[in-house]
Structure formats: structure tokens, C-alpha cells
């Protein structure tokens, strides 16, 4: 009989629900994957996708907990803090080396805990394709949240020195009505694809319609949009979050780091001038940006959980050398 691995997190929509959907599609020998909003008792191992919910696990010794961000407020990971139950879980999934430092400061003991440590990457469905565009199309993907600093995109557009009829903004995500209206009121064409009625399956084609992607957040450990854009052959302008600096150091012509709206505007103008060349580089960008794939991450997470059932040690993945 197959061993049951329960992947769980509350349904708050979007990213984690997409992760659950793809976990549910896994077909692994001897393993049955069951995705739920809350943990079920009738399982052999558990994966808490949302860090804070690991405390709900029926058996911490058979539980994998995932961490997805670089939040660093005081007491967050202390034993009695909001994410303190992490200390009790047997296995850990991290997606950025800085998470080791954050957990170490909270006195987390890595000894004896099987660990999977790697970026998520993009799904294999994200791939490049040339599209003729009447205007220079700037993409932004996410939701209107203070940590995403969507106002930086608006300020950057205002700082650009090109004619407004040469630009188009593509917004993909949730709660972006106000932003779309503000951009249109500036005299710039703006399309918004609402995440509530735009499934993840449509995202690869949306990325292919962009000339570049802007990332303006401050806490992401990925972010996933960085990998999705690069896998689609799209250059990126990003604040120094997650893996953006790692990619920028290795391919500065395709990934630009910007620490203010003014710097974002400057890099957008550079990409505008280079748009023809960047279009021809799409396959090269995609190859560079596809080092890691999300499809493999799903499999590796479930295999880690399975190792807790059989008590078979899975070798730790170490990103230290990769990040240097």
C-alpha cells in the first residue's frame, strides 16, 4: 500500500494554492500525495507549505516545514514566537541561504534535521517565444501589498523620459484596480490580468508579451516572478531581494539591480534602448534562468517527507557554494 504524504495549508488563494495543485499532480512510486487545507490524521508524513501552520501537524517528527521569505522581525522564530514550532519539526525546506542566518539567530539547531535547500525556480511551462509588440511592455506581477512597493513602479514610470505612447504596462495579479486606473490616468496604456480569473496556466503566455519585468518588493526569498521571467527569456529589473543579486552578478546585461524608483526608471530606459537586442537574446536569457525548475522542487519535497516515513536519510542540499 502506498504511503500517504499530506501537503497542507489554508486556502488564502494564489501562490500556495498553485503549489498544492502541482503537488497533487505528482505520481511517485509507493507515495500517495494528498493536498488539503488542514492536516489530516490519516497520513504517514506531512508537509506544511506555510511556515506558521507547521504547528498544526499531528506528528512533528514526521513533518517537513517550508520557509518562503526573508522576514526577520524580532522573535518571529523564537520557540514561543509565531513561527516557533519550526524548531519541533523534523525536516526543513529553505529557498535562500539567508534563511540559515535568520534561523541561526533564533538558535535553531540544524543538526539532526534533514534539509532541502534550493531556489524553487519556474515551472517547465515557462519558456521563451518571440512576440512583436507595438509598444515597450513593462510587466509587474503580484498584489497591492506594502511589502511589494507597487508605488515604486508608478514613481519609476513618472521618471521615464520617453513618450507615453511608446509604453504599455502589464499588471498581473490581485487588487490592482487602483494602480491600473492611476496608470491610465497618466495617459499610458495599461492591461490588468486579474489573478482571480487568470489561472497560472495562462502566465507563461503573459510573460512572453512583456519586454521586461519589474520587481519592487523588499522581503522575497525568490521571488518566483524572477525565475518565471528569466525562464521566459524576459530581462528583469529588481530591488536587491532574494536571488536577484546572484543573477545580476552573473548576467548584468539581463538582470539589473535598482534600489529606488529613480534607479528603476534609469534601467527601464536602458532596456528600452536595447529592446531589439534583448528580443534576440530571449533563448540565451531563458537558458541562463532555467538552472532550477519548480517541477523538480515538488518531487524533492515529497521525497524528503517520504524519507521521514522510512527514516532514510536524504542528503542535505547545500547552496552555500552556489550563492558565493
N, C-alpha and C positions, 0 to 999 in steps of 0.2 A: 504494500500500500504506500502511495506517495506521502511524503512528509509535508505538512502544511505550514507555509510561511505566511503570516498575516502582515500585510502592508497597511498601515493605518494613519489617518489624520483627519481632523474635522474638515468638512466641506465649506470652505470660505471662497471657493471659486478659483479660477485661473490656474496659476503655476502648479500648485501641489495636486490639483485635480487632474491636470495633464500628466503629471508624473504617475499618479495612480492608474490612469488609463493605460499608459505604456507598460507599467509593471504587470498589469492584468493580461497583457498580450504575450508575456513571456511563456515559452514552452521549454522547460528544462527537465531532463530525465530524473525521475524519482522525486520531483518537487512540485507541489501544487501551490500556486500563488493566489491568495485571497485578499482582495482590497476592500477595506471598509472605512467608515468614518470614525469608529471607535474600535479599540482592540476587542477581539473575541477570545473566549476562553479555549475554544476547541481548535487550538493551533499548537504547533511544536516549536515555532520561533516567531519573533515579532520584529518588525522594522517600524520605528517611529520616524516618519518623514519630517514632521515639525518638531524641533528640538524640545520645546516646552512640554509637549504631550508625551514624552517618554515616561513621565511619572505615572501614566495610566496603565503601563504594561503589567500584565498579570505575573510575569516572571522576568525580572531584570537580568538574571543570569542567562537568559535565552533571548536577549533583546539587543538589537542594533539601533543606535540613535544617530540621526543625521544632523549635521550643522551646515547652514547655508549662508551665513552672513558674518560680518565682522563687527557686530555690536559689542561694545566694550564698556558699558556703564558699570559703575561700582556695584559689586555684589551680585551681578547677573548670574554668574556660575558658582557662587559660594554655595556650600551644602544646603543652606536654608534659603537660597535665592530662587528666583523664578525658574531658572534652568538647572538648579542644583541637583536634580535627580540624575543628571548626566553621570555623576560620579558612581552611581549604583549600577549603571548599565554595563553589560559585558563587553560589547563591541562598539566601535565609533567610526563614523564616516565623516571625513573632513574634505573640503574642496579648495582650501588655500593654506599655505604654510603659516600665515599669521595667526590662524586659529590655534596652532600649538602654543604660541606665546600667550594668547588670551587665556587658554585653559591652564597653562602652567602658572600664571599669576593667581589663578584661583585654586592652586595646589592640587590640580588634577594629576593623578598618578597614571602615567601611560603604561607602566609595567603590568603585564598580565592581561592587557586589553588588546584583542585583535583590532587592527586599524586598516581601513581603506582610505587612502589619501591621494586624491587626484581631482582635477577640474571635471565638471560634468561634460562640457563640450556640447555640440549641437547634434541633433538627430541627423541621420544619414540622408533624410529627405531634403535637407538644406544643401543646395548645390547651385553653381553659377549658371547664368544664361544671359546672353546679350539682349537688351531691350532698348530700342530707340526711344528717347524721351524728348518731348518738345521743350521742357524746362528742366533746370537743375533741381533735382528732387532730394530734399533733406528729410531723412527719416528720424523718428523718435518713437520708441516703444516702451510702454509702461502705463502707470496710472498716476493721477494727480495726487501726490503724497509729498509731504515736506522733505523727506529724505531723497526724493527723486529730483528736486530742484528744477522743476519744469519752467520756472520763471527765468532760469538761465538761458534756456532756448529762446524765449521771447526777447530777452535783452540782446542776445547774440545776433539774432535776425535784425534787430533795430540798428546794430552797429555796422552791419554789412554795407558796402559802398556800391553794390550793384543794383540795377534797375529791378524793381519789384516784379515786373512781368517776366523776368528771367528765372524766377524762383518758384518752387512749389514745395509745400510742406506736407509730409505724410505722417499722420499720427495713428498709431496702432495701440489700442489698449482700452482702459476703463476711466470713466469720469473725466472725459476730455472735452465736454461740450464748451465750457468756458474758454478753454485755450483755443479751440477751433474758431470760435467767434472772434476772439481777440486778434488772431492772425488774419482772418478775413477782413476785419475792420481796418487792418493795416494796409489793405489793398493787395494782399498776397493770396494766391490760390492755396487752399488747404483742404485735404481729404482726411477724414477720420474713419477708421475701421474699428467699430465698437467691439471689444472682446466678447461682449455678451451675445453677439450674433455672428462673430467671426471665429470659426474653430481654428485650432492650432494647425490643422491640415492645410489651411489657406495661407499660413505665414510664409512658407518658402517662396511662393509667387509674389507676395507683397514685398519681401526683401529685394527680390530681383528688379522691382520697379524703382528702387532707390539708387541715387548716385553716391550717397554716403549715409552713415548713421551717426547721430549724436547721442552720447551717454553723459548725463549730467548729475548722476547720483553721488552719494558720499559713503555708503555703507556696504555695498555689494561685495561679495566674495568672488563672484564670477566676472561680471554678470553674464547670465545666459545669453543676453542680447549681443554681447561682444562676440561670442562664439558663433551665434547664428548668422550675424552679418558677415564675418570673415569666411565662414563656410559657404556663403552665398556669393563670395567674390566682391563684397562691398567694403570699401575703406571706412575707418572708424575714427571719430574724434571723441575722446573720452577724458573725463576727470581721472585723476590717479587712483582708481579703485580697482580692487580685485586683480585680475591678470592683465589689465590694460598696459601697465608699465612694462611687464615682461615681454609682451608682444611688440611694444613700441621700441624697446631696446634692440630687438632683433630685426624688425622691419619698419623703421621710422618713416618710410615712404607710404606705408599703408595704415599705420596706427599712430595717431597724434595725441599727445597729452596736453590738456588745457586745464588751467586752474582758475579760470574766471570767464565770464561771458565774453569779455573782450578778446581773450585768447581763443575761445571757440570761434568767434567771428573771423579772426585772422586766419585760422586754419581752414575754415569754410571757404574763404576767398582763395586760398591756395588750391584746394581741391577743385574749386570752380574753374580755375585756370588750367588745371591738369585733367579735366574730366574726360577728354578723348583718350589720353594715355591710360588713365585708370580703367576705362572701359575695356581696353585691350588687355589689361593685366588681370582680368577677373579670374581666369583659371589659375594664375600664379597666386593670387590672394587666397583663393579657396584651398589650394593645396597647403599653403602655409597655415591656414586657420583650421585645418581638419586633423591636427595632431591627435586630439582626443574626440571621441564620439559618445554622445549620451546613450546610444543604444547599448554600448559596452558597459556603461556605468550601471544600468539597470541589472544586467546579468551579474556583475561583480558584487553588487549589494546583496542580491538574493543568495549568491554563493557564500558570502560572508555569514549571512544568517543561517544558512544550511550547515556551516561548519560548527555552529554553536550546538546544533542538534546532535551531531556525531562526535563533537569535541575534537574535530580535525582542525589543526592549526592552519589558517590561511596566511601565507607570508605577507607581512606588512608592506604596503606601497609607500615609498619614501620620496617625497617631492623636493627635498632639500637641495639636491644637486641640480634638479630641473629649474628651480627658482633662482639659482645663483646666476 
